[in-house]
Amino acid sequence: MALIEYADFQCPFCRRFDHDVYPQIRDSYVTTGKVKYFHRDMPLPFHDGAMPAARAAHCATEQGKFWEMHDSLLGDAASLTAADIDQRATRLGMNVPQLDQCIASDRFADIIQRSVSEANTMQISGTPTFIIGILDEDGKSISVKRTVVGASPFESFKAAIEPLLASAR
């Protein structure tokens, strides 16, 4: 089973989900191996810091720090300027010049655009939006079973996930 989050790093609702709900999902489903969790980018056009932040998260992958940068970007409501992203990277022990060079490039533009296109195809218009479904055997495609929109409480996710887990047994 998979849970795919379409998120914008500048979105206050994404931040609320990451703080209040994701830890419960992680502890109940992800770390137990019941659900695989995936992040997809959906930088909204009216959030001017969202695209640089998405690039920063992907560029952090090159230094083995995607999830650390992800969590830092959603960790507080500070700005997402280049200087702020550099401060976050410094705190994470990253090579900042390497990160900056990657962010300035278009190295991950296709991955970010693919996520946005997927969201558009599924008529996802706001963040966060979550797709819950069953992964095929090779783990490359998902059969969508449920959608949860917004920073819904943990109980909403549990109500969507538990019946799918039960039917998969």
LUMMAR-496588 format. One record per atom (N, C-alpha, C): atom name; x, y, z. Coordinates in Angstrom, 3 decimals. Layout:
! residues N
@atom:CA	c1:X	c2:Y	c3:Z
...
This chain:
! residues 169
@atom:N	c1:0.845	c2:-1.172	c3:0.000
@atom:CA	c1:0.000	c2:0.000	c3:0.000
@atom:C	c1:0.886	c2:1.230	c3:0.000
@atom:N	c1:0.384	c2:2.286	c3:-0.617
@atom:CA	c1:1.150	c2:3.527	c3:-0.713
@atom:C	c1:0.294	c2:4.733	c3:-0.361
@atom:N	c1:0.964	c2:5.722	c3:0.186
@atom:CA	c1:0.373	c2:7.015	c3:0.479
@atom:C	c1:1.268	c2:8.039	c3:-0.208
@atom:N	c1:0.703	c2:8.764	c3:-1.165
@atom:CA	c1:1.453	c2:9.759	c3:-1.919
@atom:C	c1:0.930	c2:11.135	c3:-1.552
@atom:N	c1:1.839	c2:11.970	c3:-1.070
@atom:CA	c1:1.487	c2:13.343	c3:-0.702
@atom:C	c1:1.915	c2:14.295	c3:-1.809
@atom:N	c1:1.005	c2:15.112	c3:-2.291
@atom:CA	c1:1.313	c2:16.219	c3:-3.198
@atom:C	c1:1.355	c2:17.463	c3:-2.327
@atom:N	c1:2.546	c2:18.084	c3:-2.271
@atom:CA	c1:2.738	c2:19.165	c3:-1.302
@atom:C	c1:3.543	c2:20.322	c3:-1.888
@atom:N	c1:3.406	c2:21.440	c3:-1.223
@atom:CA	c1:4.085	c2:22.692	c3:-1.540
@atom:C	c1:4.804	c2:23.109	c3:-0.253
@atom:N	c1:6.118	c2:23.316	c3:-0.325
@atom:CA	c1:6.885	c2:23.621	c3:0.874
@atom:C	c1:6.513	c2:24.949	c3:1.516
@atom:N	c1:5.817	c2:25.802	c3:0.811
@atom:CA	c1:5.415	c2:27.097	c3:1.376
@atom:C	c1:3.979	c2:27.063	c3:1.896
@atom:N	c1:3.310	c2:25.963	c3:1.731
@atom:CA	c1:1.902	c2:25.822	c3:2.104
@atom:C	c1:1.758	c2:25.650	c3:3.619
@atom:N	c1:1.007	c2:26.531	c3:4.281
@atom:CA	c1:0.836	c2:26.399	c3:5.731
@atom:C	c1:0.070	c2:25.134	c3:6.120
@atom:N	c1:-0.803	c2:24.645	c3:5.251
@atom:CA	c1:-1.552	c2:23.420	c3:5.541
@atom:C	c1:-0.648	c2:22.198	c3:5.435
@atom:N	c1:0.300	c2:22.229	c3:4.491
@atom:CA	c1:1.291	c2:21.159	c3:4.383
@atom:C	c1:2.148	c2:21.121	c3:5.641
@atom:N	c1:2.507	c2:22.301	c3:6.120
@atom:CA	c1:3.309	c2:22.405	c3:7.347
@atom:C	c1:2.530	c2:21.836	c3:8.533
@atom:N	c1:1.248	c2:22.181	c3:8.620
@atom:CA	c1:0.427	c2:21.675	c3:9.727
@atom:C	c1:0.339	c2:20.153	c3:9.671
@atom:N	c1:0.113	c2:19.596	c3:8.481
@atom:CA	c1:0.067	c2:18.147	c3:8.327
@atom:C	c1:1.387	c2:17.532	c3:8.788
@atom:N	c1:2.503	c2:18.100	c3:8.325
@atom:CA	c1:3.817	c2:17.550	c3:8.638
@atom:C	c1:4.078	c2:17.549	c3:10.142
@atom:N	c1:3.601	c2:18.577	c3:10.843
@atom:CA	c1:3.814	c2:18.687	c3:12.293
@atom:C	c1:2.848	c2:17.807	c3:13.080
@atom:N	c1:1.566	c2:17.872	c3:12.717
@atom:CA	c1:0.525	c2:17.300	c3:13.566
@atom:C	c1:0.093	c2:15.882	c3:13.209
@atom:N	c1:0.121	c2:15.552	c3:11.920
@atom:CA	c1:-0.467	c2:14.285	c3:11.483
@atom:C	c1:0.579	c2:13.282	c3:10.998
@atom:N	c1:1.545	c2:13.752	c3:10.239
@atom:CA	c1:2.516	c2:12.817	c3:9.678
@atom:C	c1:3.213	c2:11.956	c3:10.742
@atom:N	c1:3.604	c2:12.491	c3:11.897
@atom:CA	c1:4.255	c2:11.618	c3:12.887
@atom:C	c1:3.388	c2:10.419	c3:13.283
@atom:N	c1:2.079	c2:10.622	c3:13.350
@atom:CA	c1:1.188	c2:9.513	c3:13.687
@atom:C	c1:1.112	c2:8.506	c3:12.540
@atom:N	c1:1.072	c2:9.011	c3:11.308
@atom:CA	c1:1.057	c2:8.125	c3:10.137
@atom:C	c1:2.370	c2:7.354	c3:10.065
@atom:N	c1:3.466	c2:8.069	c3:10.261
@atom:CA	c1:4.788	c2:7.426	c3:10.230
@atom:C	c1:4.856	c2:6.295	c3:11.254
@atom:N	c1:4.462	c2:6.586	c3:12.488
@atom:CA	c1:4.578	c2:5.598	c3:13.557
@atom:C	c1:3.609	c2:4.428	c3:13.379
@atom:N	c1:2.408	c2:4.704	c3:12.900
@atom:CA	c1:1.394	c2:3.652	c3:12.777
@atom:C	c1:1.521	c2:2.818	c3:11.514
@atom:N	c1:1.985	c2:3.431	c3:10.431
@atom:CA	c1:1.952	c2:2.738	c3:9.145
@atom:C	c1:3.283	c2:2.639	c3:8.414
@atom:N	c1:4.071	c2:3.691	c3:8.424
@atom:CA	c1:5.296	c2:3.703	c3:7.604
@atom:C	c1:6.401	c2:2.876	c3:8.257
@atom:N	c1:6.718	c2:3.170	c3:9.517
@atom:CA	c1:7.810	c2:2.438	c3:10.169
@atom:C	c1:7.447	c2:0.980	c3:10.433
@atom:N	c1:6.166	c2:0.669	c3:10.449
@atom:CA	c1:5.736	c2:-0.717	c3:10.636
@atom:C	c1:5.749	c2:-1.499	c3:9.323
@atom:N	c1:5.988	c2:-0.793	c3:8.214
@atom:CA	c1:6.044	c2:-1.457	c3:6.911
@atom:C	c1:4.701	c2:-1.682	c3:6.256
@atom:N	c1:3.644	c2:-1.160	c3:6.838
@atom:CA	c1:2.310	c2:-1.354	c3:6.271
@atom:C	c1:2.057	c2:-0.461	c3:5.067
@atom:N	c1:2.656	c2:0.735	c3:5.068
@atom:CA	c1:2.413	c2:1.723	c3:4.008
@atom:C	c1:3.741	c2:2.335	c3:3.591
@atom:N	c1:3.917	c2:2.498	c3:2.285
@atom:CA	c1:5.069	c2:3.239	c3:1.762
@atom:C	c1:4.611	c2:4.673	c3:1.536
@atom:N	c1:5.446	c2:5.602	c3:1.948
@atom:CA	c1:5.098	c2:7.024	c3:1.878
@atom:C	c1:5.956	c2:7.703	c3:0.828
@atom:N	c1:5.320	c2:8.471	c3:-0.038
@atom:CA	c1:6.024	c2:9.175	c3:-1.104
@atom:C	c1:5.657	c2:10.652	c3:-1.092
@atom:N	c1:6.651	c2:11.482	c3:-1.349
@atom:CA	c1:6.443	c2:12.920	c3:-1.489
@atom:C	c1:6.436	c2:13.249	c3:-2.969
@atom:N	c1:5.482	c2:14.069	c3:-3.399
@atom:CA	c1:5.466	c2:14.607	c3:-4.755
@atom:C	c1:5.344	c2:16.116	c3:-4.645
@atom:N	c1:6.058	c2:16.791	c3:-5.519
@atom:CA	c1:6.061	c2:18.249	c3:-5.499
@atom:C	c1:4.852	c2:18.810	c3:-6.227
@atom:N	c1:4.292	c2:19.839	c3:-5.630
@atom:CA	c1:3.233	c2:20.602	c3:-6.279
@atom:C	c1:3.399	c2:22.057	c3:-5.860
@atom:N	c1:4.512	c2:22.686	c3:-6.318
@atom:CA	c1:4.723	c2:24.085	c3:-5.957
@atom:C	c1:3.653	c2:24.965	c3:-6.603
@atom:N	c1:2.872	c2:25.605	c3:-5.783
@atom:CA	c1:1.780	c2:26.430	c3:-6.292
@atom:C	c1:2.338	c2:27.741	c3:-6.839
@atom:N	c1:1.795	c2:28.222	c3:-7.957
@atom:CA	c1:2.364	c2:29.391	c3:-8.625
@atom:C	c1:2.344	c2:30.668	c3:-7.787
@atom:N	c1:1.451	c2:30.778	c3:-6.829
@atom:CA	c1:1.385	c2:31.998	c3:-6.018
@atom:C	c1:2.304	c2:31.945	c3:-4.796
@atom:N	c1:3.063	c2:30.860	c3:-4.639
@atom:CA	c1:4.062	c2:30.751	c3:-3.577
@atom:C	c1:5.434	c2:30.875	c3:-4.218
@atom:N	c1:6.020	c2:32.066	c3:-4.124
@atom:CA	c1:7.276	c2:32.307	c3:-4.833
@atom:C	c1:8.459	c2:31.528	c3:-4.277
@atom:N	c1:8.374	c2:31.039	c3:-3.061
@atom:CA	c1:9.456	c2:30.237	c3:-2.497
@atom:C	c1:9.301	c2:28.753	c3:-2.708
@atom:N	c1:8.170	c2:28.330	c3:-3.249
@atom:CA	c1:7.889	c2:26.897	c3:-3.354
@atom:C	c1:8.799	c2:26.181	c3:-4.346
@atom:N	c1:9.021	c2:26.763	c3:-5.515
@atom:CA	c1:9.864	c2:26.099	c3:-6.511
@atom:C	c1:11.320	c2:26.020	c3:-6.056
@atom:N	c1:11.925	c2:27.112	c3:-5.564
@atom:CA	c1:13.298	c2:26.969	c3:-5.061
@atom:C	c1:13.395	c2:25.945	c3:-3.922
@atom:N	c1:12.384	c2:25.886	c3:-3.080
@atom:CA	c1:12.396	c2:24.921	c3:-1.981
@atom:C	c1:12.303	c2:23.494	c3:-2.522
@atom:N	c1:11.467	c2:23.273	c3:-3.525
@atom:CA	c1:11.370	c2:21.941	c3:-4.132
@atom:C	c1:12.709	c2:21.553	c3:-4.751
@atom:N	c1:13.332	c2:22.488	c3:-5.437
@atom:CA	c1:14.665	c2:22.226	c3:-6.020
@atom:C	c1:15.669	c2:21.897	c3:-4.905
@atom:N	c1:15.615	c2:22.652	c3:-3.814
@atom:CA	c1:16.541	c2:22.419	c3:-2.699
@atom:C	c1:16.364	c2:21.017	c3:-2.121
@atom:N	c1:15.126	c2:20.582	c3:-1.956
@atom:CA	c1:14.889	c2:19.247	c3:-1.413
@atom:C	c1:15.469	c2:18.179	c3:-2.338
@atom:N	c1:15.220	c2:18.322	c3:-3.630
@atom:CA	c1:15.759	c2:17.337	c3:-4.570
@atom:C	c1:17.273	c2:17.403	c3:-4.645
@atom:N	c1:17.824	c2:18.603	c3:-4.630
@atom:CA	c1:19.283	c2:18.749	c3:-4.654
@atom:C	c1:19.901	c2:18.157	c3:-3.391
@atom:N	c1:19.206	c2:18.212	c3:-2.288
@atom:CA	c1:19.697	c2:17.620	c3:-1.043
@atom:C	c1:19.837	c2:16.103	c3:-1.182
@atom:N	c1:19.080	c2:15.511	c3:-2.094
@atom:CA	c1:19.182	c2:14.077	c3:-2.345
@atom:C	c1:20.604	c2:13.709	c3:-2.740
@atom:N	c1:21.250	c2:14.583	c3:-3.506
@atom:CA	c1:22.623	c2:14.307	c3:-3.951
@atom:C	c1:23.594	c2:14.197	c3:-2.781
@atom:N	c1:23.203	c2:14.736	c3:-1.639
@atom:CA	c1:24.040	c2:14.659	c3:-0.441
@atom:C	c1:23.419	c2:13.733	c3:0.611
@atom:N	c1:22.441	c2:12.934	c3:0.178
@atom:CA	c1:21.799	c2:11.979	c3:1.078
@atom:C	c1:20.944	c2:12.629	c3:2.142
@atom:N	c1:20.378	c2:13.810	c3:1.848
@atom:CA	c1:19.665	c2:14.569	c3:2.883
@atom:C	c1:18.270	c2:15.012	c3:2.441
@atom:N	c1:17.622	c2:14.265	c3:1.539
@atom:CA	c1:16.300	c2:14.700	c3:1.077
@atom:C	c1:15.341	c2:14.882	c3:2.246
@atom:N	c1:15.149	c2:13.839	c3:3.051
@atom:CA	c1:14.136	c2:13.913	c3:4.105
@atom:C	c1:14.516	c2:14.930	c3:5.176
@atom:N	c1:15.808	c2:15.091	c3:5.441
@atom:CA	c1:16.221	c2:16.103	c3:6.412
@atom:C	c1:15.883	c2:17.501	c3:5.895
@atom:N	c1:16.162	c2:17.743	c3:4.604
@atom:CA	c1:15.830	c2:19.053	c3:4.030
@atom:C	c1:14.316	c2:19.222	c3:3.957
@atom:N	c1:13.615	c2:18.186	c3:3.547
@atom:CA	c1:12.149	c2:18.197	c3:3.501
@atom:C	c1:11.598	c2:18.639	c3:4.854
@atom:N	c1:12.047	c2:17.971	c3:5.913
@atom:CA	c1:11.555	c2:18.274	c3:7.256
@atom:C	c1:11.936	c2:19.686	c3:7.691
@atom:N	c1:13.136	c2:20.125	c3:7.320
@atom:CA	c1:13.571	c2:21.480	c3:7.671
@atom:C	c1:12.724	c2:22.531	c3:6.955
@atom:N	c1:12.459	c2:22.302	c3:5.669
@atom:CA	c1:11.667	c2:23.262	c3:4.904
@atom:C	c1:10.242	c2:23.382	c3:5.438
@atom:N	c1:9.718	c2:22.278	c3:5.936
@atom:CA	c1:8.371	c2:22.300	c3:6.510
@atom:C	c1:8.387	c2:22.535	c3:8.017
@atom:N	c1:9.578	c2:22.674	c3:8.581
@atom:CA	c1:9.714	c2:22.755	c3:10.025
@atom:C	c1:9.232	c2:24.034	c3:10.665
@atom:N	c1:9.320	c2:25.119	c3:9.932
@atom:CA	c1:8.854	c2:26.383	c3:10.491
@atom:C	c1:8.424	c2:27.295	c3:9.357
@atom:N	c1:7.842	c2:28.393	c3:9.720
@atom:CA	c1:7.279	c2:29.302	c3:8.720
@atom:C	c1:8.282	c2:30.349	c3:8.253
@atom:N	c1:9.559	c2:30.095	c3:8.496
@atom:CA	c1:10.581	c2:31.050	c3:8.052
@atom:C	c1:10.525	c2:31.172	c3:6.533
@atom:N	c1:11.161	c2:32.185	c3:6.044
@atom:CA	c1:11.153	c2:32.412	c3:4.604
@atom:C	c1:11.896	c2:31.294	c3:3.885
@atom:N	c1:11.679	c2:31.225	c3:2.601
@atom:CA	c1:12.346	c2:30.235	c3:1.778
@atom:C	c1:13.267	c2:30.923	c3:0.768
@atom:N	c1:13.894	c2:32.001	c3:1.209
@atom:CA	c1:14.859	c2:32.689	c3:0.355
@atom:C	c1:16.095	c2:31.808	c3:0.207
@atom:N	c1:16.945	c2:32.179	c3:-0.742
@atom:CA	c1:18.190	c2:31.439	c3:-0.938
@atom:C	c1:19.030	c2:31.443	c3:0.345
@atom:N	c1:19.077	c2:32.580	c3:1.027
@atom:CA	c1:19.854	c2:32.664	c3:2.266
@atom:C	c1:19.271	c2:31.751	c3:3.341
@atom:N	c1:17.952	c2:31.691	c3:3.430
@atom:CA	c1:17.308	c2:30.825	c3:4.414
@atom:C	c1:17.590	c2:29.358	c3:4.094
@atom:N	c1:17.499	c2:28.991	c3:2.824
@atom:CA	c1:17.770	c2:27.606	c3:2.429
@atom:C	c1:19.227	c2:27.263	c3:2.741
@atom:N	c1:20.145	c2:28.197	c3:2.499
@atom:CA	c1:21.554	c2:27.967	c3:2.817
@atom:C	c1:21.757	c2:27.767	c3:4.316
@atom:N	c1:21.043	c2:28.547	c3:5.136
@atom:CA	c1:21.156	c2:28.370	c3:6.592
@atom:C	c1:20.667	c2:26.993	c3:7.009
@atom:N	c1:19.573	c2:26.556	c3:6.401
@atom:CA	c1:19.046	c2:25.222	c3:6.709
@atom:C	c1:20.079	c2:24.156	c3:6.321
@atom:N	c1:20.661	c2:24.318	c3:5.129
@atom:CA	c1:21.649	c2:23.355	c3:4.644
@atom:C	c1:22.874	c2:23.321	c3:5.564
@atom:N	c1:23.293	c2:24.484	c3:6.037
@atom:CA	c1:24.433	c2:24.551	c3:6.958
@atom:C	c1:24.116	c2:23.780	c3:8.231
@atom:N	c1:22.924	c2:23.994	c3:8.778
@atom:CA	c1:22.518	c2:23.272	c3:9.999
@atom:C	c1:22.474	c2:21.765	c3:9.770
@atom:N	c1:22.192	c2:21.347	c3:8.531
@atom:CA	c1:22.127	c2:19.915	c3:8.207
@atom:C	c1:23.493	c2:19.338	c3:7.850
@atom:N	c1:24.536	c2:20.179	c3:7.890
@atom:CA	c1:25.876	c2:19.705	c3:7.597
@atom:C	c1:26.118	c2:19.447	c3:6.123
@atom:N	c1:25.404	c2:20.166	c3:5.274
@atom:CA	c1:25.531	c2:19.959	c3:3.831
@atom:C	c1:26.619	c2:20.842	c3:3.224
@atom:N	c1:27.066	c2:20.468	c3:2.044
@atom:CA	c1:27.978	c2:21.269	c3:1.246
@atom:C	c1:27.129	c2:22.331	c3:0.559
@atom:N	c1:27.123	c2:23.538	c3:1.092
@atom:CA	c1:26.229	c2:24.600	c3:0.625
@atom:C	c1:26.553	c2:25.048	c3:-0.801
@atom:N	c1:27.816	c2:25.281	c3:-1.166
@atom:CA	c1:28.087	c2:25.667	c3:-2.563
@atom:C	c1:27.595	c2:24.618	c3:-3.573
@atom:N	c1:27.767	c2:23.361	c3:-3.229
@atom:CA	c1:27.282	c2:22.289	c3:-4.111
@atom:C	c1:25.756	c2:22.342	c3:-4.224
@atom:N	c1:25.086	c2:22.552	c3:-3.096
@atom:CA	c1:23.630	c2:22.659	c3:-3.096
@atom:C	c1:23.178	c2:23.846	c3:-3.937
@atom:N	c1:23.815	c2:25.003	c3:-3.732
@atom:CA	c1:23.446	c2:26.207	c3:-4.476
@atom:C	c1:23.624	c2:26.022	c3:-5.979
@atom:N	c1:24.705	c2:25.366	c3:-6.374
@atom:CA	c1:24.957	c2:25.119	c3:-7.788
@atom:C	c1:23.849	c2:24.240	c3:-8.372
@atom:N	c1:23.440	c2:23.246	c3:-7.630
@atom:CA	c1:22.367	c2:22.359	c3:-8.076
@atom:C	c1:21.043	c2:23.118	c3:-8.171
@atom:N	c1:20.721	c2:23.919	c3:-7.168
@atom:CA	c1:19.463	c2:24.675	c3:-7.176
@atom:C	c1:19.415	c2:25.619	c3:-8.377
@atom:N	c1:20.543	c2:26.228	c3:-8.711
@atom:CA	c1:20.600	c2:27.170	c3:-9.837
@atom:C	c1:20.474	c2:26.461	c3:-11.187
@atom:N	c1:20.744	c2:25.170	c3:-11.205
@atom:CA	c1:20.643	c2:24.408	c3:-12.453
@atom:C	c1:19.194	c2:23.970	c3:-12.662
@atom:N	c1:18.959	c2:23.283	c3:-13.754
@atom:CA	c1:17.612	c2:22.734	c3:-13.979
@atom:C	c1:17.617	c2:21.219	c3:-13.820
@atom:N	c1:18.576	c2:20.731	c3:-13.037
@atom:CA	c1:18.795	c2:19.293	c3:-12.887
@atom:C	c1:17.545	c2:18.512	c3:-12.481
@atom:N	c1:16.729	c2:19.032	c3:-11.617
@atom:CA	c1:15.559	c2:18.288	c3:-11.139
@atom:C	c1:14.240	c2:18.867	c3:-11.657
@atom:N	c1:14.331	c2:19.782	c3:-12.614
@atom:CA	c1:13.124	c2:20.421	c3:-13.144
@atom:C	c1:12.154	c2:19.403	c3:-13.728
@atom:N	c1:12.666	c2:18.375	c3:-14.402
@atom:CA	c1:11.783	c2:17.382	c3:-15.012
@atom:C	c1:11.038	c2:16.561	c3:-13.961
@atom:N	c1:11.693	c2:16.246	c3:-12.867
@atom:CA	c1:11.030	c2:15.477	c3:-11.797
@atom:C	c1:9.921	c2:16.314	c3:-11.160
@atom:N	c1:10.216	c2:17.568	c3:-10.895
@atom:CA	c1:9.211	c2:18.456	c3:-10.289
@atom:C	c1:8.045	c2:18.648	c3:-11.250
@atom:N	c1:8.335	c2:18.882	c3:-12.512
@atom:CA	c1:7.278	c2:19.077	c3:-13.515
@atom:C	c1:6.438	c2:17.818	c3:-13.682
@atom:N	c1:7.078	c2:16.652	c3:-13.618
@atom:CA	c1:6.330	c2:15.391	c3:-13.726
@atom:C	c1:5.332	c2:15.263	c3:-12.579
@atom:N	c1:5.735	c2:15.645	c3:-11.379
@atom:CA	c1:4.813	c2:15.607	c3:-10.231
@atom:C	c1:3.641	c2:16.558	c3:-10.435
@atom:N	c1:3.939	c2:17.764	c3:-10.921
@atom:CA	c1:2.879	c2:18.744	c3:-11.177
@atom:C	c1:1.934	c2:18.220	c3:-12.259
@atom:N	c1:2.482	c2:17.623	c3:-13.297
@atom:CA	c1:1.647	c2:17.075	c3:-14.376
@atom:C	c1:0.766	c2:15.934	c3:-13.878
@atom:N	c1:1.331	c2:15.063	c3:-13.034
@atom:CA	c1:0.538	c2:13.976	c3:-12.437
@atom:C	c1:-0.636	c2:14.556	c3:-11.651
@atom:N	c1:-0.341	c2:15.566	c3:-10.846
@atom:CA	c1:-1.386	c2:16.193	c3:-10.038
@atom:C	c1:-2.458	c2:16.793	c3:-10.931
@atom:N	c1:-2.044	c2:17.481	c3:-11.980
@atom:CA	c1:-3.011	c2:18.081	c3:-12.904
@atom:C	c1:-3.876	c2:17.024	c3:-13.569
@atom:N	c1:-3.266	c2:15.919	c3:-13.969
@atom:CA	c1:-4.011	c2:14.822	c3:-14.605
@atom:C	c1:-5.076	c2:14.272	c3:-13.661
@atom:N	c1:-4.750	c2:14.227	c3:-12.378
@atom:CA	c1:-5.706	c2:13.713	c3:-11.388
@atom:C	c1:-6.617	c2:14.806	c3:-10.852
@atom:N	c1:-6.542	c2:15.992	c3:-11.444
@atom:CA	c1:-7.356	c2:17.142	c3:-11.061
@atom:C	c1:-7.142	c2:17.557	c3:-9.606
@atom:N	c1:-5.901	c2:17.416	c3:-9.164
@atom:CA	c1:-5.516	c2:17.899	c3:-7.838
@atom:C	c1:-5.193	c2:19.378	c3:-7.989
@atom:N	c1:-5.850	c2:20.204	c3:-7.190
@atom:CA	c1:-5.654	c2:21.643	c3:-7.339
@atom:C	c1:-5.132	c2:22.327	c3:-6.081
@atom:N	c1:-5.077	c2:21.619	c3:-4.982
@atom:CA	c1:-4.629	c2:22.235	c3:-3.738
@atom:C	c1:-3.711	c2:21.317	c3:-2.968
@atom:N	c1:-3.004	c2:21.916	c3:-2.033
@atom:CA	c1:-2.075	c2:21.142	c3:-1.216
@atom:C	c1:-2.425	c2:21.286	c3:0.258
@atom:N	c1:-2.174	c2:20.254	c3:1.030
@atom:CA	c1:-1.733	c2:18.950	c3:0.592
@atom:C	c1:-2.911	c2:18.113	c3:0.111
@atom:N	c1:-2.637	c2:17.239	c3:-0.833
@atom:CA	c1:-3.602	c2:16.238	c3:-1.277
@atom:C	c1:-2.892	c2:14.897	c3:-1.237
@atom:N	c1:-3.602	c2:13.878	c3:-0.797
@atom:CA	c1:-3.013	c2:12.554	c3:-0.594
@atom:C	c1:-3.762	c2:11.518	c3:-1.414
@atom:N	c1:-2.998	c2:10.697	c3:-2.091
@atom:CA	c1:-3.542	c2:9.579	c3:-2.850
@atom:C	c1:-3.166	c2:8.318	c3:-2.081
@atom:N	c1:-4.150	c2:7.484	c3:-1.823
@atom:CA	c1:-3.915	c2:6.234	c3:-1.114
@atom:C	c1:-4.308	c2:5.115	c3:-2.054
@atom:N	c1:-3.428	c2:4.136	c3:-2.195
@atom:CA	c1:-3.743	c2:3.052	c3:-3.110
@atom:C	c1:-2.832	c2:1.861	c3:-2.943
@atom:N	c1:-3.006	c2:0.944	c3:-3.886
@atom:CA	c1:-2.267	c2:-0.304	c3:-3.880
@atom:C	c1:-1.186	c2:-0.224	c3:-4.951
@atom:N	c1:0.054	c2:-0.514	c3:-4.561
@atom:CA	c1:1.160	c2:-0.554	c3:-5.510
@atom:C	c1:1.117	c2:-1.857	c3:-6.295
@atom:N	c1:1.484	c2:-1.785	c3:-7.588
@atom:CA	c1:1.579	c2:-3.028	c3:-8.348
@atom:C	c1:2.832	c2:-3.784	c3:-7.892
@atom:N	c1:3.016	c2:-4.989	c3:-8.426
@atom:CA	c1:4.104	c2:-5.844	c3:-7.940
@atom:C	c1:5.486	c2:-5.235	c3:-8.097
@atom:N	c1:5.705	c2:-4.474	c3:-9.163
@atom:CA	c1:7.032	c2:-3.886	c3:-9.351
@atom:C	c1:7.189	c2:-2.549	c3:-8.621
@atom:N	c1:6.115	c2:-2.084	c3:-7.961
@atom:CA	c1:6.172	c2:-0.854	c3:-7.175
@atom:C	c1:6.239	c2:0.412	c3:-7.995
@atom:N	c1:5.879	c2:0.331	c3:-9.285
@atom:CA	c1:6.025	c2:1.492	c3:-10.162
@atom:C	c1:4.712	c2:2.202	c3:-10.467
@atom:N	c1:3.604	c2:1.564	c3:-10.247
@atom:CA	c1:2.334	c2:2.248	c3:-10.464
@atom:C	c1:1.380	c2:1.909	c3:-9.321
@atom:N	c1:0.379	c2:2.756	c3:-9.194
@atom:CA	c1:-0.532	c2:2.636	c3:-8.062
@atom:C	c1:-1.963	c2:2.606	c3:-8.571
@atom:N	c1:-2.748	c2:1.765	c3:-7.963
@atom:CA	c1:-4.184	c2:1.742	c3:-8.207
@atom:C	c1:-4.813	c2:2.602	c3:-7.112
@atom:N	c1:-5.297	c2:3.763	c3:-7.503
@atom:CA	c1:-5.817	c2:4.723	c3:-6.529
@atom:C	c1:-7.130	c2:4.208	c3:-5.946
@atom:N	c1:-7.195	c2:4.201	c3:-4.636
@atom:CA	c1:-8.392	c2:3.727	c3:-3.929
@atom:C	c1:-9.091	c2:4.847	c3:-3.160
@atom:N	c1:-8.324	c2:5.781	c3:-2.620
@atom:CA	c1:-8.888	c2:6.860	c3:-1.819
@atom:C	c1:-8.072	c2:8.134	c3:-2.042
@atom:N	c1:-8.719	c2:9.264	c3:-1.786
@atom:CA	c1:-8.048	c2:10.556	c3:-1.813
@atom:C	c1:-8.433	c2:11.295	c3:-0.539
@atom:N	c1:-7.445	c2:11.904	c3:0.088
@atom:CA	c1:-7.679	c2:12.731	c3:1.267
@atom:C	c1:-7.147	c2:14.118	c3:0.912
@atom:N	c1:-7.994	c2:15.119	c3:1.054
@atom:CA	c1:-7.623	c2:16.479	c3:0.680
@atom:C	c1:-7.478	c2:17.333	c3:1.934
@atom:N	c1:-6.373	c2:18.063	c3:1.999
@atom:CA	c1:-6.155	c2:18.996	c3:3.092
@atom:C	c1:-5.434	c2:18.380	c3:4.267
@atom:N	c1:-5.178	c2:19.200	c3:5.250
@atom:CA	c1:-4.490	c2:18.772	c3:6.469
@atom:C	c1:-5.502	c2:18.115	c3:7.398
@atom:N	c1:-6.037	c2:17.013	c3:6.930
@atom:CA	c1:-7.061	c2:16.291	c3:7.685
@atom:C	c1:-6.454	c2:15.648	c3:8.922
@atom:N	c1:-7.281	c2:15.379	c3:9.915
@atom:CA	c1:-6.768	c2:14.738	c3:11.127
@atom:C	c1:-6.367	c2:13.286	c3:10.860
@atom:N	c1:-5.561	c2:12.736	c3:11.746
@atom:CA	c1:-5.089	c2:11.364	c3:11.618
@atom:C	c1:-6.254	c2:10.389	c3:11.434
@atom:N	c1:-7.350	c2:10.639	c3:12.117
@atom:CA	c1:-8.495	c2:9.727	c3:12.042
@atom:C	c1:-9.019	c2:9.594	c3:10.614
@atom:N	c1:-8.940	c2:10.654	c3:9.829
@atom:CA	c1:-9.381	c2:10.584	c3:8.429
@atom:C	c1:-8.483	c2:9.655	c3:7.628
@atom:N	c1:-7.193	c2:9.721	c3:7.879
@atom:CA	c1:-6.258	c2:8.829	c3:7.181
@atom:C	c1:-6.468	c2:7.391	c3:7.633
@atom:N	c1:-6.636	c2:7.217	c3:8.929
@atom:CA	c1:-6.853	c2:5.875	c3:9.469
@atom:C	c1:-8.115	c2:5.253	c3:8.861
@atom:N	c1:-9.177	c2:6.051	c3:8.738
@atom:CA	c1:-10.434	c2:5.554	c3:8.161
@atom:C	c1:-10.269	c2:5.189	c3:6.690
@atom:N	c1:-9.365	c2:5.841	c3:6.003
@atom:CA	c1:-9.118	c2:5.530	c3:4.595
@atom:C	c1:-8.169	c2:4.351	c3:4.432
@atom:N	c1:-7.178	c2:4.234	c3:5.310
@atom:CA	c1:-6.136	c2:3.213	c3:5.174
@atom:C	c1:-6.560	c2:1.852	c3:5.725
@atom:N	c1:-7.163	c2:1.832	c3:6.898
@atom:CA	c1:-7.460	c2:0.561	c3:7.570
@atom:C	c1:-8.308	c2:-0.406	c3:6.721
@atom:N	c1:-9.385	c2:0.042	c3:6.067
@atom:CA	c1:-10.158	c2:-0.905	c3:5.239
@atom:C	c1:-9.330	c2:-1.462	c3:4.074
@atom:N	c1:-8.446	c2:-0.672	c3:3.523
@atom:CA	c1:-7.602	c2:-1.150	c3:2.439
@atom:C	c1:-6.593	c2:-2.184	c3:2.934
@atom:N	c1:-6.050	c2:-1.939	c3:4.105
@atom:CA	c1:-5.139	c2:-2.919	c3:4.700
@atom:C	c1:-5.871	c2:-4.233	c3:4.998
@atom:N	c1:-7.089	c2:-4.111	c3:5.517
@atom:CA	c1:-7.867	c2:-5.292	c3:5.848
@atom:C	c1:-8.189	c2:-6.107	c3:4.592
@atom:N	c1:-8.522	c2:-5.433	c3:3.503
@atom:CA	c1:-8.876	c2:-6.151	c3:2.270
@atom:C	c1:-7.647	c2:-6.738	c3:1.580
@atom:N	c1:-6.466	c2:-6.234	c3:1.900
@atom:CA	c1:-5.235	c2:-6.746	c3:1.285
@atom:C	c1:-4.724	c2:-8.001	c3:1.976
@atom:N	c1:-5.255	c2:-8.286	c3:3.121
@atom:CA	c1:-4.773	c2:-9.475	c3:3.889
@atom:C	c1:-5.288	c2:-10.756	c3:3.305
